[in-house]
Amino acid sequence: MIVNAIEHADSRINQKILIGPNHINAYPGETIQFPCIVSKQPNAIVTWCWNDFCTLGKTQLLRHETTRNGLIHIYQYAAYPRFQLSINERLNHYNLSIVHVSNKDEGIFQCQVQRTMDAHEARSERVRLTLITPPNGQPTLLLPTMPLKQGQPANITCLSAPSKPASKLVLYKNELPITEEPLPKITYELDIQSKKNLTKLIYIIDDPDDTWDNALIRCAQFYEYGNAPFRDAATKLKVYYKPKARIESQNRYPLTVNSTATFRCIVYGNPEPKFSWFANSMDLTSLTSSIISIPLSRQVHNHSIGCTATNSMGTTNTSIRLLIRYSPKFIVRPPKFVVLDFNNQQSSKSNPVILRCIIDSFPRSKISWYRYGEKLIEGSLFNLENITTREQQGLYSYQIETDGFQTIIEDFIIYFKGKPLIYIQEFKHYRSSNTREFECQVYSSSPILKISWRINDQSIESTDKSLISTTCDDNSCKSKLLYNNQKILSSINNLNRLSCIAENEHGSEQSRLYQINSFEDSSTILIPVVCSIFLLIIILSIAALYCGCRAKQQRKRSSIKKLPIVYDAHYSINELIKDVGCLRTSDFHTCNDNDQLSLKIEQSKIEPTDRLLASLFNNSSSTKKLMDNLSNESSINSSGFHSKSTTTTFNNEYSPRLAEIADYTFSGI
């Protein structure tokens, strides 16, 4: 039996609410309707629940209404006369209507299809009927005791005026809605006295600071139904907070020495703070002005200056560091002469290991080490342990680069104890037509005994002190030579090999300059070069003009075509007849010189034309006819000047008129 009951329960069908009711907000006195369209068994009963009370009592038929969708039966609940049930059995419509709604009708409504032996029950959503009652007042702001204090959280509460449905509240700070975290919290409550809804907004200020001091707080109340006016409530907050301080510079950067820097201390807070100056953590209570001026020097570089602001909420310090640009200054300078001795084991232990170059400057300097212009290393230290052979001795230098200042380049000598180290060079800026200057620099850790000069292995011996001058210091000597042919060696014309020889207790050493020819002034070389270039340009220009003229003549000759005899446009017909007779007999001597054609034509050019004319005049009758036509042409065109008619031959055709396409016209000589 139990199994049969379970199988019977599982075979039940599901009844459905196809279209259920929705929430309704209505004004008092209106008529509203909750729809309910179902899918049910024929014997199933549809009922309406009000505030979870699903037995509204008996109904009585009021009337029938016929529509195109079928017959509608309208029933009235006996216990609730304003509640009416409209039933369309064909479409399964069971709609609940309330006539002249009032506050008593508010509540929760639900449509249900009761279960049967063959079907399950069905229920709609629970919906609310609310009568529209606009708020009749403005919102209320509830604030903590003023002033607020920094570090102590504060709550701002806003309550709306009672209404149905509840109003909407928005909180503004300085006319901008508060949208940042934490967001305001919204809750809804029921006013016990008015039986209306209240909206409650709570906003928590975690840490009131200077941004909240004198901030305008406004709570706006919006009601979406009817024509209720916009209402709001506003107030300003007062907050006590720690003072703020900052230093404003009124200077051009970068700061430089021998100038003055001006600074201003700006403080603000609530309550009004007091300020004081300090320098390097030392209070300067004697300075009472908010503006101070400081003379700038190298000594105050990297020092700090600041001001302190104090009120009842606390103390705030701020400071800046003075960064003053100043030129490089040596703290440790490398020696100009470094002596290394690797021959004696005891003395080698005392050799310097590291050279130091320490610079005081701002900005910080960059130090580089060079040998004969080749960069070796960067940094303030130069290691000498890698210099172990005599070939590595010589001229070294270090370069100091500081942004905004001139680069400093200093030379120094690394010398291996022994024979002198010699450098010879020529000063080219001193050159003239007869005199040249040379310098011999000699380095030695022991006294220099002698310095001599040789030209082409011949010693320079002269009592003129202006020719050779020598100066010495602790570790070096500098010898200068003014070379002049007339004063030194009149027999030597070319200075091909110049030597400087120095001697100390360890021996002698020399340095030479080779292939140094007697000097010629650069201007004496430059003038012939310029003249040669100018002459070459003239020759090339003449050649170019000549070639251009030749090419033009050749193009002109090639453009002249071998045309038949062409008569001048001003050549008369009578003269033409005479010339034709002359051509016919080929007797050029019988023709008058004055009657000859204006164009002189070579015999080779006339012969083809003569043959053409002969072929035309072979027939005597044709000749006579042609002569008559020409005579008539002459009589017609005769006037006080020559006729414009011409005779020409084109494409083996003879015409007494000048062809319009003739491209060439020759004038008479």
C-alpha positions as CSV (number, residue, x, y, z in Angstrom):
1,M,0.0,0.0,0.0
2,I,2.8,2.4,0.9
3,V,4.6,1.7,-2.5
4,N,1.3,2.3,-4.4
5,A,0.9,5.6,-2.5
6,I,4.4,6.8,-3.4
7,E,4.0,5.8,-7.1
8,H,0.7,7.7,-7.1
9,A,2.3,10.8,-5.6
10,D,5.1,10.8,-8.2
11,S,2.5,10.6,-11.0
12,R,1.0,14.0,-10.0
13,I,1.4,16.8,-12.5
14,N,2.8,20.3,-11.7
15,Q,0.4,23.2,-11.8
16,K,2.0,26.6,-12.7
17,I,1.5,30.3,-12.2
18,L,2.0,31.6,-15.7
19,I,1.7,35.3,-14.9
20,G,1.8,36.4,-11.3
21,P,1.2,39.7,-9.5
22,N,3.8,42.6,-9.1
23,H,4.4,45.2,-6.4
24,I,2.0,48.1,-6.7
25,N,2.3,51.6,-5.4
26,A,-1.0,53.4,-5.6
27,Y,-2.6,56.7,-4.4
28,P,-5.6,56.5,-2.1
29,G,-8.9,56.1,-3.9
30,E,-7.4,54.4,-7.0
31,T,-8.5,51.0,-8.3
32,I,-5.7,48.5,-8.7
33,Q,-5.6,44.9,-10.0
34,F,-3.2,42.0,-9.3
35,P,-3.1,39.6,-12.3
36,C,-2.9,35.8,-11.9
37,I,-2.9,33.5,-15.0
38,V,-2.4,29.8,-14.2
39,S,-2.1,26.4,-15.7
40,K,-4.2,24.0,-13.5
41,Q,-6.3,20.9,-13.3
42,P,-10.0,21.5,-14.0
43,N,-10.9,20.6,-10.4
44,A,-8.2,22.8,-8.8
45,I,-9.2,25.9,-6.8
46,V,-7.5,29.3,-7.1
47,T,-7.3,31.5,-4.0
48,W,-5.8,34.8,-3.0
49,C,-3.9,35.4,0.3
50,W,-3.7,38.8,2.0
51,N,-1.0,39.2,4.7
52,D,-0.7,35.4,4.7
53,F,-4.4,35.0,5.4
54,C,-5.6,32.7,2.6
55,T,-9.3,32.4,3.5
56,L,-10.9,35.7,2.4
57,G,-14.4,34.2,2.8
58,K,-17.3,33.6,0.5
59,T,-17.8,35.4,-2.8
60,Q,-21.0,36.4,-4.6
61,L,-21.5,37.0,-8.3
62,L,-21.8,40.6,-9.1
63,R,-22.1,40.5,-12.9
64,H,-21.0,39.0,-16.2
65,E,-18.9,40.8,-18.8
66,T,-18.6,39.5,-22.4
67,T,-15.3,40.3,-24.1
68,R,-13.7,39.0,-27.2
69,N,-11.5,36.8,-25.0
70,G,-14.6,35.1,-23.5
71,L,-17.1,35.5,-20.7
72,I,-15.8,37.1,-17.5
73,H,-17.4,36.4,-14.1
74,I,-16.9,39.1,-11.5
75,Y,-17.3,38.1,-7.9
76,Q,-17.3,40.1,-4.7
77,Y,-15.9,39.0,-1.3
78,A,-18.6,39.2,1.3
79,A,-16.3,40.1,4.1
80,Y,-14.3,42.6,2.0
81,P,-16.8,44.4,-0.4
82,R,-14.0,46.4,-2.2
83,F,-12.1,43.2,-3.1
84,Q,-13.3,41.7,-6.4
85,L,-12.3,38.5,-8.2
86,S,-12.4,38.5,-12.0
87,I,-12.5,34.9,-13.5
88,N,-12.1,33.9,-17.2
89,E,-12.4,30.1,-17.1
90,R,-11.5,29.7,-20.7
91,L,-8.1,31.5,-20.3
92,N,-7.6,30.6,-16.6
93,H,-7.5,34.2,-15.5
94,Y,-8.0,34.8,-11.8
95,N,-7.3,38.5,-11.2
96,L,-7.8,40.3,-7.9
97,S,-9.1,44.0,-8.0
98,I,-9.4,46.4,-5.1
99,V,-11.7,49.4,-5.6
100,H,-10.9,52.7,-3.9
101,V,-7.8,51.5,-2.1
102,S,-7.0,52.9,1.3
103,N,-4.3,52.6,4.0
104,K,-6.2,49.5,5.4
105,D,-5.6,47.6,2.2
106,E,-1.8,47.7,2.4
107,G,0.0,44.4,2.8
108,I,1.3,41.3,1.2
109,F,-0.7,39.5,-1.6
110,Q,-0.2,36.1,-3.1
111,C,-2.0,33.9,-5.7
112,Q,-2.2,30.2,-5.0
113,V,-3.5,27.1,-6.9
114,Q,-4.5,24.4,-4.4
115,R,-3.3,20.9,-4.9
116,T,-5.5,18.0,-5.9
117,M,-5.3,14.3,-6.0
118,D,-3.6,14.5,-9.4
119,A,-1.6,17.8,-9.2
120,H,0.7,19.7,-6.9
121,E,-0.1,23.2,-5.6
122,A,1.4,26.4,-7.2
123,R,2.1,29.7,-5.6
124,S,3.1,33.1,-7.0
125,E,5.6,35.6,-5.6
126,R,4.6,37.6,-2.5
127,V,4.0,41.2,-3.6
128,R,3.3,44.3,-1.7
129,L,0.6,46.9,-2.1
130,T,1.8,50.3,-0.9
131,L,-0.2,53.5,-0.8
132,I,1.8,56.5,-2.0
133,T,2.3,59.1,0.8
134,P,4.9,61.7,-0.1
135,P,7.2,63.1,2.7
136,N,5.9,66.2,4.2
137,G,9.2,67.5,5.7
138,Q,13.0,67.7,5.0
139,P,15.6,65.2,6.1
140,T,17.4,65.5,9.4
141,L,21.2,65.5,9.9
142,L,22.5,64.1,13.1
143,L,26.2,65.1,13.8
144,P,28.6,64.4,16.6
145,T,29.8,67.2,18.9
146,M,31.8,69.8,17.1
147,P,34.7,70.3,16.4
148,L,35.7,66.9,15.2
149,K,39.2,65.9,16.1
150,Q,41.8,64.2,13.9
151,G,42.3,60.6,14.8
152,Q,38.8,60.1,16.3
153,P,36.2,58.5,14.0
154,A,32.9,60.4,13.6
155,N,29.4,59.3,12.4
156,I,27.2,61.4,10.2
157,T,23.5,60.2,10.2
158,C,20.8,61.4,7.9
159,L,17.1,60.5,8.4
160,S,14.4,61.1,5.8
161,A,10.9,62.4,6.5
162,P,8.3,59.6,6.8
163,S,6.7,58.5,3.5
164,K,5.3,55.6,1.6
165,P,7.3,54.1,0.0
166,A,10.5,55.2,1.6
167,S,12.4,58.2,0.2
168,K,15.9,58.0,-1.3
169,L,18.9,59.8,0.4
170,V,22.2,60.9,-1.1
171,L,25.1,62.4,0.9
172,Y,27.2,65.1,-0.6
173,K,30.6,66.6,0.4
174,N,31.3,70.0,-1.1
175,E,28.5,69.4,-3.6
176,L,30.0,66.1,-4.8
177,P,28.4,62.8,-4.0
178,I,30.5,60.5,-1.7
179,T,31.4,57.6,-3.9
180,E,34.7,56.5,-2.3
181,E,35.2,53.8,0.3
182,P,33.8,53.5,2.8
183,L,30.4,54.1,1.2
184,P,27.4,55.4,3.2
185,K,25.1,52.6,4.6
186,I,21.4,52.7,3.8
187,T,18.7,51.1,6.0
188,Y,14.9,51.3,6.1
189,E,12.7,51.5,9.2
190,L,9.0,51.9,10.1
191,D,7.9,54.9,11.9
192,I,5.7,53.7,14.8
193,Q,3.7,56.8,15.1
194,S,2.9,57.5,11.4
195,K,3.1,53.9,10.2
196,K,5.2,55.2,7.4
197,N,8.7,54.3,6.1
198,L,11.9,56.0,7.1
199,T,15.2,55.9,5.2
200,K,18.4,56.1,7.4
201,L,21.8,56.9,6.0
202,I,25.0,56.5,8.1
203,Y,28.5,57.6,7.0
204,I,31.6,57.0,9.2
205,I,34.6,59.3,8.9
206,D,37.5,57.1,10.0
207,D,40.0,59.9,10.5
208,P,38.9,63.5,10.1
209,D,41.7,65.6,8.7
210,D,42.2,69.0,7.0
211,T,40.1,67.9,4.0
212,W,37.0,67.8,6.3
213,D,37.6,71.1,8.0
214,N,35.0,73.6,6.7
215,A,33.6,70.9,4.4
216,L,29.9,71.4,3.4
217,I,27.9,68.3,4.2
218,R,24.5,68.0,2.5
219,C,21.9,65.3,2.7
220,A,19.5,65.3,-0.2
221,Q,16.0,63.6,-0.1
222,F,14.5,62.3,-3.3
223,Y,10.9,60.9,-3.7
224,E,10.2,59.1,-6.9
225,Y,6.4,59.2,-6.9
226,G,4.1,62.1,-7.4
227,N,5.2,65.7,-7.5
228,A,6.9,65.8,-4.1
229,P,9.4,68.7,-3.8
230,F,13.1,68.1,-3.5
231,R,14.3,68.6,0.1
232,D,17.7,68.7,1.7
233,A,19.6,69.6,4.9
234,A,23.2,71.0,5.0
235,T,25.8,72.0,7.5
236,K,29.6,72.7,7.7
237,L,32.0,70.6,9.7
238,K,34.7,71.9,12.0
239,V,37.8,69.7,12.5
240,Y,40.8,70.1,14.7
241,Y,43.8,68.6,13.0
242,K,47.6,68.6,13.1
243,P,49.2,71.6,11.4
244,K,50.6,71.3,7.9
245,A,53.9,73.0,6.9
246,R,55.9,73.4,3.7
247,I,58.8,75.5,2.6
248,E,58.5,77.5,-0.6
249,S,61.6,78.4,-2.5
250,Q,61.8,81.7,-4.3
251,N,65.1,81.0,-6.1
252,R,66.5,80.0,-9.4
253,Y,68.0,76.6,-9.5
254,P,70.7,75.4,-9.4
255,L,71.9,77.4,-6.4
256,T,75.4,78.8,-6.8
257,V,78.0,80.1,-4.4
258,N,78.3,83.8,-3.7
259,S,74.6,84.3,-4.0
260,T,71.6,84.5,-1.7
261,A,68.7,82.0,-1.3
262,T,65.3,83.1,0.0
263,F,62.8,80.7,1.6
264,R,59.3,81.0,3.0
265,C,57.7,78.8,5.6
266,I,53.9,78.3,5.0
267,V,51.9,76.7,7.9
268,Y,48.2,76.2,8.4
269,G,46.1,74.2,10.8
270,N,43.1,74.3,13.2
271,P,43.7,75.7,15.8
272,E,46.1,78.2,14.2
273,P,49.7,76.9,14.6
274,K,52.8,78.7,15.6
275,F,56.0,78.2,13.6
276,S,59.8,78.4,14.1
277,W,62.9,77.9,12.0
278,F,65.8,75.4,12.5
279,A,69.0,74.6,10.7
280,N,70.7,71.2,10.9
281,S,68.5,70.3,13.9
282,M,69.4,73.5,15.7
283,D,66.5,75.8,16.6
284,L,66.7,79.3,15.3
285,T,64.3,80.9,17.8
286,S,65.5,84.4,17.0
287,L,64.0,84.2,13.5
288,T,60.4,85.3,13.8
289,S,59.7,86.1,10.2
290,S,58.2,83.6,7.8
291,I,60.7,84.6,5.1
292,I,64.5,84.1,5.5
293,S,67.5,84.8,3.3
294,I,70.7,82.6,3.5
295,P,74.1,83.6,2.0
296,L,75.3,80.6,-0.1
297,S,78.8,79.3,0.1
298,R,80.7,76.1,-0.1
299,Q,80.4,75.6,3.6
300,V,76.6,75.5,3.7
301,H,76.4,73.0,0.9
302,N,74.4,69.9,1.8
303,H,73.1,71.5,5.0
304,S,69.4,71.4,5.8
305,I,67.0,74.1,6.8
306,G,63.4,73.7,8.0
307,C,60.5,75.0,9.9
308,T,58.2,73.6,12.7
309,A,54.5,74.2,13.1
310,T,52.8,73.4,16.4
311,N,49.2,73.6,17.7
312,S,47.1,71.7,20.3
313,M,46.7,68.7,17.9
314,G,50.5,68.1,17.4
315,T,53.7,69.2,15.8
316,T,54.8,69.0,12.2
317,N,58.4,69.5,10.8
318,T,59.5,70.0,7.2
319,S,62.9,70.7,5.8
320,I,64.9,71.0,2.6
321,R,68.5,70.3,1.8
322,L,70.7,73.1,0.3
323,L,72.5,71.7,-2.8
324,I,74.9,74.4,-4.0
325,R,76.8,74.1,-7.3
326,Y,80.5,74.9,-6.8
327,S,83.6,74.4,-8.8
328,P,86.0,71.4,-8.3
329,K,88.6,71.7,-5.6
330,F,91.4,69.2,-4.9
331,I,91.3,67.4,-1.6
332,V,94.1,65.0,-2.6
333,R,96.1,65.8,-5.7
334,P,98.3,63.2,-7.4
335,P,102.0,64.1,-7.5
336,K,103.4,65.4,-10.8
337,F,106.5,63.1,-10.6
338,V,106.2,59.4,-9.5
339,V,109.5,57.5,-9.2
340,L,109.5,53.7,-9.3
341,D,112.6,51.6,-8.5
342,F,112.4,47.9,-9.2
343,N,116.2,47.3,-9.4
344,N,116.6,47.4,-5.6
345,Q,114.4,44.9,-3.8
346,Q,114.3,47.0,-0.6
347,S,113.4,50.2,-2.3
348,S,110.8,48.5,-4.4
349,K,108.8,47.8,-1.3
350,S,108.6,51.5,-0.6
351,N,107.2,52.3,-4.1
352,P,103.8,53.9,-4.1
353,V,101.0,51.4,-4.9
354,I,98.1,53.7,-5.5
355,L,97.7,57.3,-6.7
356,R,94.7,59.1,-5.3
357,C,92.7,62.0,-6.8
358,I,90.0,63.2,-4.5
359,I,87.8,66.2,-5.6
360,D,85.3,68.2,-3.7
361,S,82.6,69.6,-6.0
362,F,78.9,69.6,-6.7
363,P,77.7,68.0,-8.9
364,R,80.1,65.1,-8.3
365,S,83.1,65.1,-10.6
366,K,84.0,62.2,-12.9
367,I,87.7,61.3,-12.9
368,S,89.4,59.5,-15.8
369,W,93.1,58.4,-16.2
370,Y,95.0,58.4,-19.5
371,R,98.3,57.5,-21.0
372,Y,99.3,59.4,-24.2
373,G,95.6,60.2,-24.8
374,E,94.4,56.6,-24.3
375,K,91.8,56.1,-21.6
376,L,92.9,53.6,-19.0
377,I,90.4,53.6,-16.1
378,E,87.8,55.7,-14.3
379,G,87.6,56.5,-10.6
380,S,89.5,58.3,-8.0
381,L,92.3,55.6,-7.6
382,F,95.0,54.7,-10.0
383,N,96.8,51.4,-9.3
384,L,100.5,51.3,-10.0
385,E,101.0,47.6,-9.4
386,N,100.5,46.8,-13.1
387,I,103.4,49.2,-14.2
388,T,106.5,46.9,-14.0
389,T,108.6,47.7,-17.1
390,R,110.5,50.7,-18.2
391,E,108.5,50.8,-21.5
392,Q,105.4,51.8,-19.3
393,Q,107.1,54.9,-18.0
394,G,106.3,58.2,-19.5
395,L,103.6,60.9,-19.6
396,Y,100.2,60.1,-17.9
397,S,97.3,62.4,-17.2
398,Y,94.0,62.5,-15.4
399,Q,90.9,64.3,-16.4
400,I,88.3,65.9,-14.1
401,E,84.8,66.4,-15.6
402,T,82.2,68.4,-13.6
403,D,78.8,69.3,-15.1
404,G,78.6,73.0,-15.6
405,F,82.3,73.6,-15.1
406,Q,85.4,73.5,-17.3
407,T,87.2,70.2,-17.6
408,I,90.5,70.0,-15.7
409,I,93.4,68.0,-17.3
410,E,96.6,67.5,-15.4
411,D,99.7,65.6,-16.5
412,F,102.1,63.6,-14.4
413,I,105.2,61.5,-15.1
414,I,105.8,57.9,-14.0
415,Y,109.6,57.5,-14.0
416,F,111.7,54.4,-13.5
417,K,114.9,55.2,-11.6
418,G,117.8,55.2,-14.0
419,K,118.7,57.2,-17.1
420,P,116.9,60.5,-17.9
421,L,113.5,60.4,-19.6
422,I,113.4,62.9,-22.5
423,Y,110.7,64.4,-24.6
424,I,111.4,66.8,-27.5
425,Q,108.8,68.8,-29.4
426,E,108.5,71.8,-31.6
427,F,106.3,74.9,-31.1
428,K,104.7,75.5,-34.5
429,H,103.0,78.7,-33.4
430,Y,106.4,80.3,-33.2
431,R,107.4,79.5,-36.8
432,S,108.7,82.2,-39.1
433,S,110.7,82.3,-42.2
434,N,114.0,82.0,-40.4
435,T,113.3,81.0,-36.8
436,R,111.9,77.8,-35.2
437,E,111.5,76.9,-31.5
438,F,112.0,73.5,-30.0
439,E,111.7,72.3,-26.4
440,C,113.4,69.4,-24.6
441,Q,111.8,68.2,-21.4
442,V,114.1,66.0,-19.2
443,Y,112.9,64.1,-16.2
444,S,115.2,62.4,-13.6
445,S,115.1,61.4,-10.0
446,S,118.8,62.2,-9.6
447,P,120.4,65.6,-10.6
448,I,120.7,66.3,-14.3
449,L,124.3,66.9,-15.1
450,K,124.2,68.1,-18.7
451,I,121.7,68.9,-21.5
452,S,123.0,69.4,-25.1
453,W,121.6,69.9,-28.6
454,R,122.8,68.4,-31.9
455,I,121.8,69.2,-35.5
456,N,122.6,66.4,-38.0
457,D,125.0,65.0,-35.4
458,Q,126.8,68.3,-35.1
459,S,126.8,70.0,-31.7
460,I,125.3,73.4,-31.3
461,E,128.0,75.6,-29.8
462,S,127.0,79.2,-29.3
463,T,127.5,81.9,-26.7
464,D,124.2,83.6,-27.6
465,K,122.0,82.9,-24.6
466,S,118.9,83.7,-26.6
467,L,119.4,80.6,-28.7
468,I,119.4,78.0,-25.9
469,S,117.8,78.5,-22.5
470,T,117.4,75.9,-19.7
471,T,115.4,75.9,-16.5
472,C,115.3,73.2,-13.8
473,D,113.2,72.2,-10.8
474,D,113.4,69.3,-8.4
475,N,112.9,66.4,-10.9
476,S,113.0,68.0,-14.3
477,C,114.7,70.4,-16.6
478,K,113.3,72.3,-19.6
479,S,115.7,73.4,-22.4
480,K,114.5,75.6,-25.3
481,L,116.2,76.0,-28.6
482,L,115.6,78.9,-31.1
483,Y,116.9,77.6,-34.4
484,N,118.2,80.2,-36.8
485,N,120.3,79.3,-39.8
486,Q,122.2,82.6,-39.7
487,K,123.0,82.4,-36.1
488,I,123.8,78.7,-35.6
489,L,125.2,77.1,-38.7
490,S,125.2,79.1,-41.9
491,S,126.4,76.1,-43.9
492,I,123.5,73.9,-42.9
493,N,120.4,74.6,-45.0
494,N,118.2,71.7,-43.9
495,L,117.3,70.7,-40.4
496,N,116.9,67.0,-41.1
497,R,117.8,65.5,-37.7
498,L,117.6,67.3,-34.3
499,S,118.7,65.6,-31.1
500,C,118.5,66.5,-27.4
501,I,120.9,64.7,-25.1
502,A,120.6,64.6,-21.3
503,E,123.0,63.0,-18.7
504,N,122.7,62.1,-15.1
505,E,124.6,59.8,-12.7
506,H,123.2,56.7,-14.4
507,G,124.1,57.6,-17.9
508,S,122.9,59.6,-20.9
509,E,119.8,59.4,-23.0
510,Q,118.7,61.3,-26.1
511,S,115.6,62.0,-28.1
512,R,115.4,62.9,-31.8
513,L,113.2,64.6,-34.4
514,Y,113.7,63.3,-37.9
515,Q,113.1,64.6,-41.4
516,I,112.5,68.2,-40.3
517,N,113.2,70.2,-43.5
518,S,113.9,73.9,-43.5
519,F,110.7,75.7,-43.0
520,E,108.8,77.4,-45.7
521,D,106.0,79.8,-45.0
522,S,102.7,78.3,-45.6
523,S,101.6,81.4,-47.6
524,T,104.4,80.8,-50.1
525,I,103.1,77.3,-50.8
526,L,99.4,78.3,-50.8
527,I,99.7,81.1,-53.4
528,P,101.1,78.8,-56.2
529,V,98.5,76.2,-55.4
530,V,95.6,78.7,-55.6
531,C,97.0,80.1,-58.9
532,S,97.4,76.7,-60.4
533,I,93.8,75.8,-59.5
534,F,92.5,79.1,-61.0
535,L,94.4,78.6,-64.2
536,L,93.1,75.0,-64.5
537,I,89.5,76.3,-64.1
538,I,90.0,78.8,-66.9
539,I,91.4,76.2,-69.3
540,L,88.5,73.8,-68.5
541,S,86.0,76.6,-69.1
542,I,87.5,77.5,-72.5
543,A,87.5,73.8,-73.5
544,A,83.9,73.5,-72.4
545,L,82.8,76.5,-74.5
546,Y,84.7,75.3,-77.6
547,C,83.1,71.8,-77.4
548,G,79.7,73.4,-76.9
549,C,80.0,75.6,-80.0
550,R,81.3,72.6,-82.1
551,A,78.4,70.5,-81.0
552,K,75.9,73.3,-81.8
553,Q,77.3,73.7,-85.3
554,Q,77.1,69.9,-85.9
555,R,73.5,69.8,-84.8
556,K,72.7,72.7,-87.1
557,R,74.3,71.1,-90.1
558,S,72.5,67.8,-89.5
559,S,69.2,69.5,-89.2
560,I,69.4,71.0,-92.8
561,K,67.6,68.6,-95.1
562,K,68.3,68.2,-98.8
563,L,65.2,69.9,-100.2
564,P,64.3,70.7,-103.8
565,I,64.8,74.2,-105.2
566,V,62.8,76.6,-103.1
567,Y,62.1,80.0,-104.4
568,D,61.7,83.0,-102.2
569,A,58.2,84.1,-101.5
570,H,58.9,87.4,-103.1
571,Y,60.2,85.9,-106.3
572,S,58.1,86.9,-109.4
573,I,56.5,84.6,-111.9
574,N,58.4,86.1,-114.8
575,E,61.7,85.5,-113.1
576,L,60.6,82.0,-112.5
577,I,59.9,81.4,-116.2
578,K,63.4,82.7,-117.1
579,D,65.0,80.4,-114.5
580,V,63.1,77.5,-115.8
581,G,64.4,78.2,-119.3
582,C,67.9,78.3,-118.0
583,L,67.5,75.1,-116.2
584,R,65.9,73.5,-119.3
585,T,69.0,74.2,-121.4
586,S,71.4,73.7,-118.5
587,D,73.1,76.9,-119.6
588,F,73.9,78.6,-116.5
589,H,76.1,81.2,-118.1
590,T,73.2,82.7,-120.2
591,C,71.3,83.5,-117.1
592,N,71.7,86.9,-115.8
593,D,73.5,87.1,-112.4
594,N,70.7,89.3,-111.2
595,D,68.1,86.8,-112.2
596,Q,69.7,83.9,-110.5
597,L,68.1,82.3,-107.5
598,S,68.8,83.9,-104.2
599,L,70.0,80.5,-102.9
600,K,73.4,79.4,-104.2
601,I,73.1,75.7,-104.9
602,E,75.9,73.4,-105.6
603,Q,76.0,71.4,-108.9
604,S,75.4,68.2,-107.0
605,K,72.2,69.6,-105.5
606,I,71.0,71.0,-108.9
607,E,71.4,67.9,-111.0
608,P,68.6,65.9,-109.3
609,T,66.3,68.9,-109.7
610,D,67.3,69.3,-113.4
611,R,66.4,65.8,-114.1
612,L,63.0,66.3,-112.4
613,L,62.3,69.4,-114.5
614,A,63.5,67.7,-117.6
615,S,61.1,64.9,-117.1
616,L,58.3,67.4,-116.7
617,F,59.3,69.4,-119.9
618,N,60.1,66.5,-122.3
619,N,56.8,66.9,-123.9
620,S,56.8,70.2,-125.9
621,S,53.1,70.5,-125.7
622,S,53.2,70.1,-121.9
623,T,56.0,72.6,-121.8
624,K,54.0,75.1,-123.8
625,K,50.9,74.6,-121.6
626,L,52.9,75.0,-118.5
627,M,54.5,78.2,-119.9
628,D,51.1,79.6,-120.7
629,N,49.8,78.8,-117.3
630,L,52.7,80.5,-115.7
631,S,52.3,83.5,-117.9
632,N,48.6,83.8,-116.9
633,E,49.6,83.4,-113.3
634,S,52.1,86.2,-113.7
635,S,49.6,88.5,-115.3
636,I,47.1,87.9,-112.6
637,N,49.5,88.4,-109.8
638,S,51.5,91.3,-111.3
639,S,51.5,94.3,-109.2
640,G,53.9,97.0,-107.9
641,F,55.7,94.3,-105.9
642,H,56.7,90.7,-106.2
643,S,54.1,88.0,-106.1
644,K,53.8,85.9,-103.0
645,S,53.3,82.8,-105.1
646,T,56.2,80.4,-104.9
647,T,57.2,77.2,-106.6
648,T,58.4,74.2,-104.7
649,T,58.6,70.4,-105.1
650,F,57.4,67.9,-102.4
651,N,57.3,64.1,-102.8
652,N,58.1,64.3,-106.5
653,E,55.1,66.5,-107.1
654,Y,55.3,70.0,-108.7
655,S,53.0,72.8,-107.6
656,P,52.9,76.5,-108.5
657,R,51.8,77.3,-104.9
658,L,53.8,77.3,-101.7
659,A,52.8,74.3,-99.7
660,E,51.3,75.1,-96.3
661,I,53.4,72.4,-94.7
662,A,56.7,73.7,-95.8
663,D,59.1,73.9,-92.8
664,Y,62.0,75.7,-94.4
665,T,62.1,79.2,-96.0
666,F,65.4,80.6,-97.3
667,S,66.0,84.3,-97.7
668,G,68.0,85.7,-100.7
669,I,71.6,86.8,-100.5
